[in-house]
Amino acid sequence: MTGTEPATHEIDTTRPHPARVYDWFLGGKDNYPVDEQLGRQITAIDQGALRAARANRAFMHRATRTLAEERGIRQFLDIGTGIPTEPNLHQIAQSVAPDARVVYVDNDPIVLAHAGALLRGTPEGVTEYVQADARDPHAILEQATRILDFDRPLALSLIALLHFIADEDGARDLVATLVDALAPGSCLVLSTMTADFEPENVRRGIDAYAAGGVTLVARSHAEVGTFFGGLRLLEPGVVSVAQWRPEDAPDGDGPISLYGGVGLK
Ligand SMILES: C[S@@+](CC[C@H](N)C(=O)[O-])C[C@H]1O[C@@H](n2cnc3c(N)ncnc32)[C@H](O)[C@@H]1O
């Protein structure tokens, strides 16, 4: 494991953290009362919040499997990994290709604390964890190049990450910098929150996160589409994550307020 920010390795249990609130949404145990409190507040505003978390995770599974199976991708750079929740991305990728190489990146010390579970992969493959901030893409690239070959295609996944980073805090620059570093044949997989379907609930959710000190940004369909500028979107384009190549029957009714898509360089 490698790290760029040793000063941030302390777990702060006095305020909610996105990774831990998401863990609570997914039914995990690696969260604290402050995280559960915000999670409960969000589910009171939007009954669909737990479904949204599950739908997002399932999108990660399908997109990763699709890229490994259909596009032969064998290298994965996953930024904003979250607390391990099985199956993790490397388990999906290595179930298709045991020699797949995966680099995980997150800036939350709780993810670092649990990173051991992300490092248990196949003997043929490689998994590595980097503690770094997505807003410093050059530092991430520097560390990822030790494991991944940027002259060959790889999948860059930014799944449920970008709604924690406003454009003015560098969301667009970081995507542009990372995509620029990718070889032809690489893919960008992303999902991020939208207020297009349920504007009032999403606005109240944003306010609840803000009260807990967490920035949350909703983006329109057009705004999410521009993250894929210069890439060719795989079918079905940018859609609610539940509608991206669904395999199972819908998990309940109502919209899922996260757009997802996969673009090919
Ligand atoms: C909602 S979780 C998503 C986890 C996983 N990608 C998924 O979709 O299932 C968002 C993750 O992004 C991480 N994150 C938020 N801002 C970040 C930043 N600036 N740099 C790195 N990671 C960040 C959080 O710590 C959290 O683990």
The ligand as an SDF file (V2000), in Angstrom:
LIG
                    3D

 27 29  0  0  0  0  0  0  0  0999 V2000
  -20.2590    6.6450   -2.4010 C   0  0  0  0  0  0  0  0  0  0  0  0
  -18.6590    5.9750   -2.2170 S   0  0  0  0  0  0  0  0  0  0  0  0
  -18.5420    5.0310   -3.7120 C   0  0  0  0  0  0  0  0  0  0  0  0
  -17.7890    3.7180   -3.5610 C   0  0  0  0  0  0  0  0  0  0  0  0
  -17.6840    2.8740   -4.8240 C   0  0  0  0  0  0  0  0  0  0  0  0
  -16.9890    3.5940   -5.8800 N   0  0  0  0  0  0  0  0  0  0  0  0
  -19.0410    2.4650   -5.3280 C   0  0  0  0  0  0  0  0  0  0  0  0
  -19.5750    3.1810   -6.1930 O   0  0  0  0  0  0  0  0  0  0  0  0
  -19.6040    1.4790   -4.8740 O   0  0  0  0  0  0  0  0  0  0  0  0
  -17.6410    7.3880   -2.6260 C   0  0  0  0  0  0  0  0  0  0  0  0
  -16.1790    7.2140   -2.2710 C   0  0  0  0  0  0  0  0  0  0  0  0
  -15.4460    8.3150   -2.8220 O   0  0  0  0  0  0  0  0  0  0  0  0
  -14.4650    8.6800   -1.8850 C   0  0  0  0  0  0  0  0  0  0  0  0
  -14.0560   10.0690   -2.1300 N   0  0  0  0  0  0  0  0  0  0  0  0
  -14.7970   11.1970   -1.9860 C   0  0  0  0  0  0  0  0  0  0  0  0
  -14.0610   12.2810   -2.2950 N   0  0  0  0  0  0  0  0  0  0  0  0
  -12.8260   11.8200   -2.6540 C   0  0  0  0  0  0  0  0  0  0  0  0
  -11.6260   12.4480   -3.0770 C   0  0  0  0  0  0  0  0  0  0  0  0
  -11.5440   13.7710   -3.2000 N   0  0  0  0  0  0  0  0  0  0  0  0
  -10.5630   11.6740   -3.3670 N   0  0  0  0  0  0  0  0  0  0  0  0
  -10.6340   10.3120   -3.2450 C   0  0  0  0  0  0  0  0  0  0  0  0
  -11.7470    9.6710   -2.8530 N   0  0  0  0  0  0  0  0  0  0  0  0
  -12.8290   10.4090   -2.5520 C   0  0  0  0  0  0  0  0  0  0  0  0
  -15.1260    8.5030   -0.5330 C   0  0  0  0  0  0  0  0  0  0  0  0
  -14.1880    8.3800    0.5170 O   0  0  0  0  0  0  0  0  0  0  0  0
  -15.9190    7.2320   -0.7670 C   0  0  0  0  0  0  0  0  0  0  0  0
  -15.1900    6.0930   -0.4130 O   0  0  0  0  0  0  0  0  0  0  0  0
  1  2  1  0
  2  3  1  0
  2 10  1  0
  3  4  1  0
  4  5  1  0
  5  6  1  0
  5  7  1  0
  7  8  2  0
  7  9  1  0
 10 11  1  0
 11 12  1  0
 11 26  1  0
 12 13  1  0
 13 14  1  0
 13 24  1  0
 14 15  1  0
 14 23  1  0
 15 16  2  0
 16 17  1  0
 17 18  1  0
 17 23  2  0
 18 19  1  0
 18 20  2  0
 20 21  1  0
 21 22  2  0
 22 23  1  0
 24 25  1  0
 24 26  1  0
 26 27  1  0
M  CHG  2   2   1   9  -1
M  END
$$$$
